[in-house]
Amino acid sequence: MPIDKEGNPLHNALVWQDRRTIDQVEYIKNKIGAKKIYKTTGLTIDPYFSATKILWFKETKPEIYQKTYKFLLVSDFIIYKLTGQFISDYSNLSRTMLFDINNLKYSDYIASELELDLDKMPEAVESGVEIGEITTNETAFDKKTLVVTGAGDQQSAALGVGVVSPGIIKCTTGTGSFILAYLEEPKFDPHKRVLCSCHAIPRAWVQEASIFTSGATLRWFRDQVGQPECLIAGEGGRDPYDIMTAEAEKSPIGANGLILTPHLVGAGAPYWNPFAKGVIFGLALGQKRRDLYRAVLEGVAFEVKKNIEIFKEIGIEPKELLLTGGGSRSDFWNQIFADVLGITCVRNKVEEATSLGAAILAATGAGLFKNMSEASKTLCKVDKKWTPNEENHETYNRIYNFSNDLYDLLQKYEMYQNYDGLIKNLKIIKSISKKHRKQK
């Protein structure tokens, strides 16, 4: 979000799912190169990250760029509103594509190459650090309330679920799914498929894989297909997702022949393909809504497996997978994860791991905890575990391999890019036709 010197927003915030910066992505690839960006920031070049959005403002809204005093993430803006200070933390700045995670400072080289002014960025500090007391009169908080730096939502969730030592991996499923593993030093995938970012814990890092639309895909089916389940849920005071997953459980393994790829806003890790589209393969007259619902649950689990396999390739061997977020409420979905991945999956008693992680950071900053890792170990308690069914695991491996082949085939023949070009051309033709009709 760009703000002026008085803290007034100059434009609507561009959220992480905003894909308008594809042109800037291509420019950065040509200007700096994917390898240099990855080795410096731990990120791939994707519209997801802030540098592309700041460059978009500079190129398409130059008057806003010139007026901007600071570019802030949402959490930075809240800190400013509470304290009047422009501060961000290492873990959040790891998402800007302007932050050197090796040296824990902004990259002068990247900013110089992109001709972006680092003076327009907030001060970089660790997570869990006291900033000061509240200075604004716009809240009902006591002005003696301490404000402490937080962390990125996924790093906070990792802290709140117990990802505080090597070998521990978590997967948070909400709108998207985010897989994080603890690292004692930055680790880079030679093929740049998974990311590396700063952890909420000082002098620690995380290996990270981002899947953009997992829960969002299930929500799309709820809204567009799941009216009967929503009606039943409304009459009985239940959650529609509970009805949908109960229906999915009635579908056989493999979703009665359906395979779904949940790339509804492009593909995140491991493909990082902004042109990718969602795919439903194998649709036939004999299938039911329940099969579509199960295909979503299995399709998301396949995306998680792709990334866990890459973690293994680069030397991160998961002991088990800690599940958090709204998706972890479903025992059935958790069992699918265990069966697809072939490892034990665990849900902690506190579902909202992100909030617990934030509480640990706040308490540490206030001096209540001396060691946030030890605090995490003390507070994170197991609720339930799911162990893989070997027969299901073998079946899922065969479906998973076919699903991978399907994506590879579409990518090999540039079907995603060609389809994107087709849609753009059709929109242009429609726009021209509409203009001609108005002139007549």
DRENTOR-52199 format. One record per residue (C-alpha): residue number from 1; residue in one letter; x, y negated, z. Coordinates in Angstrom, 3 decimals. Each point is the difference from the previous one (the first is absolute). Layout:
BEGIN
<atom NUM,'A',<X,Y,Z>> ...
//
This chain:
BEGIN
<atom 1,'M',<0.000,0.000,0.000>> <atom 2,'P',<1.467,-3.406,-0.983>> <atom 3,'I',<-0.469,-2.757,2.592>> <atom 4,'D',<0.985,-3.657,0.090>> <atom 5,'K',<2.016,-1.757,2.721>> <atom 6,'E',<-3.156,-0.550,2.071>> <atom 7,'G',<-0.801,3.728,-0.139>> <atom 8,'N',<-2.888,-0.298,-2.458>> <atom 9,'P',<-0.430,2.902,-2.456>> <atom 10,'L',<0.538,-1.110,-3.579>> <atom 11,'H',<-1.486,3.097,-1.654>> <atom 12,'N',<-1.814,3.174,0.927>> <atom 13,'A',<2.357,2.688,1.302>> <atom 14,'L',<1.097,2.647,-2.516>> <atom 15,'V',<-0.533,3.352,1.733>> <atom 16,'W',<2.215,3.038,-0.465>> <atom 17,'Q',<-2.461,1.684,-2.367>> <atom 18,'D',<-0.032,-2.999,-2.357>> <atom 19,'R',<1.508,1.165,-3.314>> <atom 20,'R',<0.078,-3.310,-1.893>> <atom 21,'T',<3.819,-0.168,0.155>> <atom 22,'I',<0.852,2.773,-2.486>> <atom 23,'D',<1.726,-2.540,-2.294>> <atom 24,'Q',<2.192,-1.153,2.900>> <atom 25,'V',<0.873,3.640,0.726>> <atom 26,'E',<1.336,0.424,-3.525>> <atom 27,'Y',<1.955,-3.253,0.259>> <atom 28,'I',<1.695,1.072,3.254>> <atom 29,'K',<0.852,3.402,-1.485>> <atom 30,'N',<1.734,-1.688,-2.925>> <atom 31,'K',<1.592,-2.825,1.989>> <atom 32,'I',<1.381,1.896,3.017>> <atom 33,'G',<-0.707,3.681,-0.589>> <atom 34,'A',<-1.728,2.652,2.074>> <atom 35,'K',<3.243,1.413,1.442>> <atom 36,'K',<1.207,-3.290,1.507>> <atom 37,'I',<-3.426,-0.776,1.443>> <atom 38,'Y',<-0.304,3.465,1.525>> <atom 39,'K',<3.493,0.087,1.526>> <atom 40,'T',<-0.521,-3.441,1.541>> <atom 41,'T',<-3.630,0.014,1.111>> <atom 42,'G',<-0.870,3.713,0.070>> <atom 43,'L',<-2.926,-0.755,-2.312>> <atom 44,'T',<-0.963,0.829,-3.533>> <atom 45,'I',<-1.103,-2.861,-2.250>> <atom 46,'D',<-3.786,-0.027,0.240>> <atom 47,'P',<-2.862,-2.539,0.216>> <atom 48,'Y',<-0.465,1.251,3.589>> <atom 49,'F',<2.886,-2.169,1.244>> <atom 50,'S',<0.148,-3.728,0.762>> <atom 51,'A',<2.831,-1.109,-2.309>> <atom 52,'T',<-2.146,0.793,-3.035>> <atom 53,'K',<-2.852,-2.063,1.434>> <atom 54,'I',<2.226,-2.976,0.915>> <atom 55,'L',<1.470,0.110,-3.506>> <atom 56,'W',<-3.554,0.086,-1.381>> <atom 57,'F',<-0.781,-3.232,1.860>> <atom 58,'K',<3.200,-1.595,-1.335>> <atom 59,'E',<-0.780,0.975,-3.600>> <atom 60,'T',<-3.781,-0.396,-0.177>> <atom 61,'K',<-0.743,-2.505,2.788>> <atom 62,'P',<3.133,-2.201,0.058>> <atom 63,'E',<-1.825,-2.853,1.722>> <atom 64,'I',<-0.872,2.322,2.907>> <atom 65,'Y',<3.531,1.388,0.146>> <atom 66,'Q',<1.448,-3.513,0.223>> <atom 67,'K',<-2.427,-1.021,2.752>> <atom 68,'T',<0.599,3.191,2.018>> <atom 69,'Y',<1.934,-0.511,3.218>> <atom 70,'K',<-0.074,3.687,0.972>> <atom 71,'F',<-1.186,3.267,-1.511>> <atom 72,'L',<-1.441,2.009,2.887>> <atom 73,'L',<-1.329,3.499,0.510>> <atom 74,'V',<-3.314,0.160,1.850>> <atom 75,'S',<1.703,0.826,3.310>> <atom 76,'D',<2.426,-2.910,-0.505>> <atom 77,'F',<-2.937,-2.346,-0.568>> <atom 78,'I',<-1.589,1.127,3.277>> <atom 79,'I',<3.299,-0.564,1.834>> <atom 80,'Y',<0.129,-3.489,-1.492>> <atom 81,'K',<-3.586,-0.770,1.020>> <atom 82,'L',<0.705,1.149,3.579>> <atom 83,'T',<3.444,-1.541,0.514>> <atom 84,'G',<0.744,-2.437,-2.810>> <atom 85,'Q',<3.086,2.060,-0.904>> <atom 86,'F',<0.860,1.609,-3.353>> <atom 87,'I',<1.269,3.431,1.020>> <atom 88,'S',<-0.207,3.519,-1.404>> <atom 89,'D',<1.507,3.332,1.003>> <atom 90,'Y',<2.422,2.298,-1.810>> <atom 91,'S',<-2.558,2.750,-0.652>> <atom 92,'N',<-2.533,-2.330,-1.622>> <atom 93,'L',<2.705,-1.794,-1.966>> <atom 94,'S',<1.064,3.413,-1.308>> <atom 95,'R',<-3.115,-0.215,-2.221>> <atom 96,'T',<0.967,-3.289,-1.668>> <atom 97,'M',<2.676,1.399,-2.362>> <atom 98,'L',<2.135,-2.947,1.100>> <atom 99,'F',<1.430,1.550,3.187>> <atom 100,'D',<3.320,1.844,0.223>> <atom 101,'I',<-0.752,2.940,2.314>> <atom 102,'N',<3.676,0.926,0.235>> <atom 103,'N',<1.073,-3.344,1.450>> <atom 104,'L',<-3.346,-1.063,1.526>> <atom 105,'K',<-0.228,-3.319,-1.795>> <atom 106,'Y',<-1.479,-1.508,-3.153>> <atom 107,'S',<1.832,0.853,-3.219>> <atom 108,'D',<1.577,-3.131,-1.429>> <atom 109,'Y',<0.806,1.915,-3.183>> <atom 110,'I',<-3.596,1.052,-0.757>> <atom 111,'A',<-1.389,-3.434,0.843>> <atom 112,'S',<2.632,-1.664,-2.191>> <atom 113,'E',<-0.648,2.284,-2.968>> <atom 114,'L',<-3.758,-0.603,0.236>> <atom 115,'E',<0.539,-3.706,0.719>> <atom 116,'L',<-2.122,0.225,3.155>> <atom 117,'D',<0.635,-2.337,2.913>> <atom 118,'L',<0.703,1.922,3.241>> <atom 119,'D',<-0.720,-3.163,1.980>> <atom 120,'K',<-3.619,0.763,-0.788>> <atom 121,'M',<0.204,3.259,2.021>> <atom 122,'P',<-0.519,0.380,3.789>> <atom 123,'E',<2.804,0.672,2.488>> <atom 124,'A',<0.903,3.704,0.302>> <atom 125,'V',<0.125,1.627,3.464>> <atom 126,'E',<-0.372,3.481,1.566>> <atom 127,'S',<-3.339,1.522,1.008>> <atom 128,'G',<-1.015,-0.137,3.657>> <atom 129,'V',<1.668,-3.366,0.615>> <atom 130,'E',<-1.627,-2.781,2.022>> <atom 131,'I',<-0.668,-3.077,-2.145>> <atom 132,'G',<-1.542,-2.199,2.651>> <atom 133,'E',<-3.367,-0.967,1.422>> <atom 134,'I',<-3.156,-1.015,-1.843>> <atom 135,'T',<-0.030,-3.672,-0.976>> <atom 136,'T',<-3.274,-0.277,-1.909>> <atom 137,'N',<-3.347,-1.108,1.406>> <atom 138,'E',<-1.875,2.016,-2.627>> <atom 139,'T',<-0.283,3.197,2.082>> <atom 140,'A',<-1.447,0.926,3.376>> <atom 141,'F',<3.272,1.651,1.059>> <atom 142,'D',<1.768,-1.358,3.059>> <atom 143,'K',<2.877,-2.174,-1.227>> <atom 144,'K',<2.366,1.981,2.211>> <atom 145,'T',<-0.631,3.048,-2.213>> <atom 146,'L',<3.246,1.232,-1.547>> <atom 147,'V',<0.250,0.465,-3.752>> <atom 148,'V',<2.285,2.868,-1.027>> <atom 149,'T',<1.147,1.026,-3.466>> <atom 150,'G',<-1.832,3.054,-1.287>> <atom 151,'A',<0.814,2.353,-2.853>> <atom 152,'G',<-1.347,1.207,-3.307>> <atom 153,'D',<-3.165,2.024,0.482>> <atom 154,'Q',<1.666,3.271,-0.979>> <atom 155,'Q',<3.105,-0.574,2.110>> <atom 156,'S',<-2.268,-0.860,2.911>> <atom 157,'A',<-2.005,3.173,-0.638>> <atom 158,'A',<3.246,1.992,-0.090>> <atom 159,'L',<0.943,-1.381,3.409>> <atom 160,'G',<-3.522,0.642,1.314>> <atom 161,'V',<-0.020,3.634,-1.097>> <atom 162,'G',<3.519,0.869,1.159>> <atom 163,'V',<2.244,-0.313,-3.080>> <atom 164,'V',<2.988,-0.974,2.139>> <atom 165,'S',<2.648,2.632,-0.829>> <atom 166,'P',<1.281,1.923,-3.061>> <atom 167,'G',<-2.236,2.737,-1.445>> <atom 168,'I',<-3.278,-1.615,1.056>> <atom 169,'I',<-2.335,-1.028,-2.841>> <atom 170,'K',<-3.430,-1.586,0.072>> <atom 171,'C',<-2.752,-0.519,-2.573>> <atom 172,'T',<-2.577,-2.726,0.577>> <atom 173,'T',<-3.106,0.224,-2.183>> <atom 174,'G',<-2.297,-2.999,-0.224>> <atom 175,'T',<-0.515,-1.941,-3.228>> <atom 176,'G',<3.250,1.604,-1.159>> <atom 177,'S',<2.296,2.634,1.449>> <atom 178,'F',<3.425,-0.934,1.310>> <atom 179,'I',<2.652,2.569,0.882>> <atom 180,'L',<2.911,-1.076,2.203>> <atom 181,'A',<3.035,1.879,1.322>> <atom 182,'Y',<2.461,-1.296,2.598>> <atom 183,'L',<3.518,-0.930,-1.150>> <atom 184,'E',<3.080,-0.964,2.003>> <atom 185,'E',<1.444,-1.784,-3.048>> <atom 186,'P',<-1.345,-1.017,-3.424>> <atom 187,'K',<-0.441,2.974,-2.365>> <atom 188,'F',<-0.597,-0.427,-3.721>> <atom 189,'D',<-1.582,2.415,-2.470>> <atom 190,'P',<2.224,0.230,-3.126>> <atom 191,'H',<-3.156,-0.125,-2.143>> <atom 192,'K',<-1.623,-2.891,1.923>> <atom 193,'R',<-3.220,1.910,0.595>> <atom 194,'V',<-0.385,-0.697,3.736>> <atom 195,'L',<0.809,-3.177,1.857>> <atom 196,'C',<2.164,-0.987,2.952>> <atom 197,'S',<-1.021,-2.764,2.411>> <atom 198,'C',<0.867,-1.339,3.442>> <atom 199,'H',<-1.781,1.747,2.888>> <atom 200,'A',<-1.722,-1.856,2.833>> <atom 201,'I',<2.754,1.433,2.215>> <atom 202,'P',<3.161,-2.164,-0.136>> <atom 203,'R',<2.889,1.468,-2.051>> <atom 204,'A',<-2.192,2.792,-1.372>> <atom 205,'W',<-1.519,0.500,-3.433>> <atom 206,'V',<-2.773,2.059,-1.599>> <atom 207,'Q',<-0.266,1.981,-3.201>> <atom 208,'E',<-3.354,-0.926,-1.431>> <atom 209,'A',<-2.405,1.178,-2.663>> <atom 210,'S',<-3.115,-2.025,-0.826>> <atom 211,'I',<-3.124,1.492,-1.595>> <atom 212,'F',<-2.264,-2.887,-0.916>> <atom 213,'T',<-3.534,1.426,-0.134>> <atom 214,'S',<-0.701,3.048,2.146>> <atom 215,'G',<-2.738,-1.042,2.409>> <atom 216,'A',<-0.989,-2.638,-2.557>> <atom 217,'T',<-0.731,2.773,-2.502>> <atom 218,'L',<-2.263,1.777,2.493>> <atom 219,'R',<-1.696,-3.335,0.711>> <atom 220,'W',<-0.583,-0.512,-3.744>> <atom 221,'F',<-1.739,3.374,-0.191>> <atom 222,'R',<-2.024,-0.840,3.118>> <atom 223,'D',<-1.204,-3.255,-1.558>> <atom 224,'Q',<-0.532,1.199,-3.584>> <atom 225,'V',<-0.963,3.663,0.390>> <atom 226,'G',<-0.767,0.635,3.669>> <atom 227,'Q',<-3.400,-1.683,0.373>> <atom 228,'P',<-1.639,3.240,1.270>> <atom 229,'E',<2.667,0.365,2.690>> <atom 230,'C',<-0.310,-3.673,0.931>> <atom 231,'L',<-3.771,0.399,0.331>> <atom 232,'I',<0.351,3.044,2.265>> <atom 233,'A',<2.636,-1.788,2.059>> <atom 234,'G',<-2.197,-3.074,0.392>> <atom 235,'E',<-2.987,2.021,1.150>> <atom 236,'G',<2.051,1.946,2.538>> <atom 237,'G',<2.323,-2.756,1.174>> <atom 238,'R',<3.031,1.839,-1.354>> <atom 239,'D',<3.061,-0.970,-2.031>> <atom 240,'P',<-0.501,0.666,-3.746>> <atom 241,'Y',<3.579,1.303,-0.195>> <atom 242,'D',<-0.866,2.727,2.502>> <atom 243,'I',<-2.877,1.119,-2.235>> <atom 244,'M',<2.207,-0.136,-3.111>> <atom 245,'T',<2.845,2.020,1.518>> <atom 246,'A',<-2.519,2.526,1.374>> <atom 247,'E',<-1.311,0.364,-3.569>> <atom 248,'A',<3.568,0.297,-1.315>> <atom 249,'E',<0.585,2.899,2.390>> <atom 250,'K',<-2.742,1.929,-1.829>> <atom 251,'S',<1.994,-0.273,-3.238>> <atom 252,'P',<2.542,2.786,-0.622>> <atom 253,'I',<3.761,-0.584,0.065>> <atom 254,'G',<0.945,-1.765,-3.218>> <atom 255,'A',<-3.258,-1.995,0.046>> <atom 256,'N',<-1.766,2.457,-2.294>> <atom 257,'G',<2.403,-0.755,-2.837>> <atom 258,'L',<0.337,-3.770,0.417>> <atom 259,'I',<3.297,-1.864,0.229>> <atom 260,'L',<0.046,-3.684,0.920>> <atom 261,'T',<2.920,-2.414,-0.210>> <atom 262,'P',<-0.668,-2.975,2.328>> <atom 263,'H',<1.805,-2.731,-1.971>> <atom 264,'L',<-2.786,-2.580,0.103>> <atom 265,'V',<2.284,-3.081,0.046>> <atom 266,'G',<3.038,1.565,-1.631>> <atom 267,'A',<2.339,2.537,1.577>> <atom 268,'G',<2.266,-0.668,2.957>> <atom 269,'A',<2.692,2.417,1.132>> <atom 270,'P',<1.493,2.034,-1.522>> <atom 271,'Y',<-0.971,-1.323,-3.459>> <atom 272,'W',<-0.303,-3.772,0.504>> <atom 273,'N',<-2.073,-0.247,-3.139>> <atom 274,'P',<-2.255,-3.085,-0.106>> <atom 275,'F',<-1.684,1.330,-3.162>> <atom 276,'A',<-1.142,3.313,1.540>> <atom 277,'K',<-3.729,0.635,0.271>> <atom 278,'G',<-2.183,2.297,2.050>> <atom 279,'V',<-0.739,3.315,-1.679>> <atom 280,'I',<-2.713,2.608,0.565>> <atom 281,'F',<0.923,3.180,-1.857>> <atom 282,'G',<-2.106,3.134,-0.437>> <atom 283,'L',<-3.469,-1.541,0.294>> <atom 284,'A',<-2.724,2.536,-0.858>> <atom 285,'L',<-3.771,0.355,0.274>> <atom 286,'G',<0.149,2.520,2.844>> <atom 287,'Q',<1.722,-2.346,2.434>> <atom 288,'K',<-1.572,-2.054,2.769>> <atom 289,'R',<0.751,-3.165,1.942>> <atom 290,'R',<1.633,2.098,2.705>> <atom 291,'D',<2.600,1.124,-2.549>> <atom 292,'L',<0.823,-3.614,-0.843>> <atom 293,'Y',<0.434,-0.795,3.691>> <atom 294,'R',<2.312,2.962,0.532>> <atom 295,'A',<1.970,-0.932,-3.122>> <atom 296,'V',<0.682,-3.413,1.578>> <atom 297,'L',<1.252,1.572,3.249>> <atom 298,'E',<2.216,2.461,-1.866>> <atom 299,'G',<1.218,-2.607,-2.500>> <atom 300,'V',<1.200,-2.271,2.810>> <atom 301,'A',<1.730,2.948,1.689>> <atom 302,'F',<1.799,0.777,-3.283>> <atom 303,'E',<1.269,-3.603,-0.150>> <atom 304,'V',<1.339,0.324,3.549>> <atom 305,'K',<1.685,3.295,-0.899>> <atom 306,'K',<1.799,-1.583,-2.962>> <atom 307,'N',<1.625,-2.479,2.347>> <atom 308,'I',<0.783,2.471,2.779>> <atom 309,'E',<1.813,2.097,-2.623>> <atom 310,'I',<2.156,-3.023,-0.886>> <atom 311,'F',<0.744,-0.595,3.683>> <atom 312,'K',<1.281,3.584,0.125>> <atom 313,'E',<2.144,-0.564,-3.116>> <atom 314,'I',<1.860,-2.867,1.655>> <atom 315,'G',<0.593,1.855,3.251>> <atom 316,'I',<-3.046,-0.775,2.169>> <atom 317,'E',<-1.471,3.296,1.167>> <atom 318,'P',<-3.365,-0.467,1.737>> <atom 319,'K',<-0.587,1.976,3.184>> <atom 320,'E',<-3.684,-0.903,-0.146>> <atom 321,'L',<-2.174,-2.814,-1.336>> <atom 322,'L',<-1.644,-2.474,2.364>> <atom 323,'L',<-3.382,-1.129,-1.365>> <atom 324,'T',<-1.516,-3.393,0.858>> <atom 325,'G',<-2.579,-2.436,-1.309>> <atom 326,'G',<-3.666,0.433,-0.819>> <atom 327,'G',<0.665,2.994,-2.236>> <atom 328,'S',<1.377,1.980,2.941>> <atom 329,'R',<-3.467,0.088,1.606>> <atom 330,'S',<-0.936,2.801,-2.390>> <atom 331,'D',<1.096,3.402,1.312>> <atom 332,'F',<-0.750,1.466,-3.424>> <atom 333,'W',<2.201,-2.503,-1.851>> <atom 334,'N',<2.786,0.590,2.542>> <atom 335,'Q',<-0.195,3.736,-0.717>> <atom 336,'I',<0.232,-0.684,-3.740>> <atom 337,'F',<3.174,-2.017,0.650>> <atom 338,'A',<1.481,2.899,1.985>> <atom 339,'D',<-0.938,2.546,-2.673>> <atom 340,'V',<1.287,-2.109,-2.910>> <atom 341,'L',<3.252,-1.013,1.721>> <atom 342,'G',<0.707,3.299,1.713>> <atom 343,'I',<0.947,-1.705,3.287>> <atom 344,'T',<-1.760,-0.603,3.318>> <atom 345,'C',<-1.980,-3.231,0.148>> <atom 346,'V',<-0.595,-1.837,3.271>> <atom 347,'R',<-2.497,-2.621,1.145>> <atom 348,'N',<0.718,-2.014,3.135>> <atom 349,'K',<-2.602,-0.998,2.590>> <atom 350,'V',<0.247,-3.674,-0.961>> <atom 351,'E',<-1.284,-0.152,-3.572>> <atom 352,'E',<0.836,-3.679,-0.476>> <atom 353,'A',<3.767,0.484,0.006>> <atom 354,'T',<0.560,-3.401,-1.625>> <atom 355,'S',<-1.675,-1.782,2.914>> <atom 356,'L',<1.917,2.094,2.531>> <atom 357,'G',<3.273,-0.839,-1.768>> <atom 358,'A',<-0.880,-3.702,0.081>> <atom 359,'A',<-0.789,0.271,3.726>> <atom 360,'I',<3.405,1.625,0.611>> <atom 361,'L',<1.699,-2.843,-1.893>> <atom 362,'A',<-1.927,-2.627,1.974>> <atom 363,'A',<0.785,1.672,3.317>> <atom 364,'T',<3.678,0.290,-0.946>> <atom 365,'G',<0.151,-3.660,-0.954>> <atom 366,'A',<-1.631,-0.898,3.318>> <atom 367,'G',<2.599,2.024,1.902>> <atom 368,'L',<-2.307,2.817,1.128>> <atom 369,'F',<1.980,2.651,-1.927>> <atom 370,'K',<3.771,0.023,-0.263>> <atom 371,'N',<0.075,2.603,-2.787>> <atom 372,'M',<-2.805,0.173,-2.566>> <atom 373,'S',<1.019,3.488,-1.165>> <atom 374,'E',<-0.343,1.399,3.509>> <atom 375,'A',<-3.305,-1.822,0.412>> <atom 376,'S',<-1.251,1.641,-3.185>> <atom 377,'K',<0.994,3.466,1.196>> <atom 378,'T',<-1.824,-0.585,3.279>> <atom 379,'L',<-3.213,-1.331,-1.522>> <atom 380,'C',<-0.400,2.303,-3.045>> <atom 381,'K',<-1.950,3.120,1.022>> <atom 382,'V',<-1.127,2.824,-2.304>> <atom 383,'D',<-3.729,0.548,-0.516>> <atom 384,'K',<-0.099,2.892,-2.480>> <atom 385,'K',<2.152,1.984,-2.452>> <atom 386,'W',<-0.783,1.703,-3.324>> <atom 387,'T',<2.185,2.835,-1.261>> <atom 388,'P',<0.111,0.985,-3.695>> <atom 389,'N',<-1.900,2.980,-1.359>> <atom 390,'E',<2.599,1.797,-2.141>> <atom 391,'E',<-2.514,1.366,-2.507>> <atom 392,'N',<-1.481,-3.477,-0.521>> <atom 393,'H',<3.507,-1.452,-0.243>> <atom 394,'E',<0.909,2.348,-2.851>> <atom 395,'T',<-3.223,-0.841,-1.837>> <atom 396,'Y',<0.544,-3.706,0.465>> <atom 397,'N',<3.554,0.253,-1.330>> <atom 398,'R',<-1.340,1.250,-3.332>> <atom 399,'I',<-2.601,-2.795,-0.227>> <atom 400,'Y',<2.576,-2.564,1.113>> <atom 401,'N',<2.407,1.019,-2.765>> <atom 402,'F',<-2.762,-0.306,-2.604>> <atom 403,'S',<-0.929,-3.443,1.366>> <atom 404,'N',<3.627,-1.117,-0.377>> <atom 405,'D',<0.102,1.315,-3.567>> <atom 406,'L',<-3.169,-1.936,-0.806>> <atom 407,'Y',<1.512,-3.305,1.141>> <atom 408,'D',<3.292,0.722,-1.775>> <atom 409,'L',<-1.819,0.736,-3.258>> <atom 410,'L',<-1.958,-3.269,0.098>> <atom 411,'Q',<3.163,-1.915,0.800>> <atom 412,'K',<2.112,1.779,-2.622>> <atom 413,'Y',<-2.315,-1.120,-2.796>> <atom 414,'E',<-0.395,-3.503,1.497>> <atom 415,'M',<-3.729,0.522,0.367>> <atom 416,'Y',<-0.284,-2.339,2.986>> <atom 417,'Q',<1.771,-2.879,-1.768>> <atom 418,'N',<-1.900,0.605,-3.243>> <atom 419,'Y',<-3.320,0.033,1.822>> <atom 420,'D',<0.908,-3.210,1.828>> <atom 421,'G',<0.775,-1.648,-3.340>> <atom 422,'L',<-3.268,1.263,-1.469>> <atom 423,'I',<-2.047,-1.441,2.865>> <atom 424,'K',<1.772,-3.361,-0.253>> <atom 425,'N',<-0.654,-0.156,-3.760>> <atom 426,'L',<-3.675,0.864,0.498>> <atom 427,'K',<-0.318,-2.795,2.573>> <atom 428,'I',<1.590,-2.470,-2.426>> <atom 429,'I',<-2.373,1.074,-2.802>> <atom 430,'K',<-2.983,-0.300,2.360>> <atom 431,'S',<1.141,-3.467,1.086>> <atom 432,'I',<0.403,-1.174,-3.616>> <atom 433,'S',<-3.420,1.389,-0.954>> <atom 434,'K',<-1.611,-1.773,2.943>> <atom 435,'K',<1.682,-3.274,-0.988>> <atom 436,'H',<-1.260,0.311,-3.604>> <atom 437,'R',<-3.565,0.673,1.194>> <atom 438,'K',<0.097,-3.147,2.134>> <atom 439,'Q',<1.235,-2.085,-2.979>> <atom 440,'K',<-2.912,1.225,-2.125>> 
//
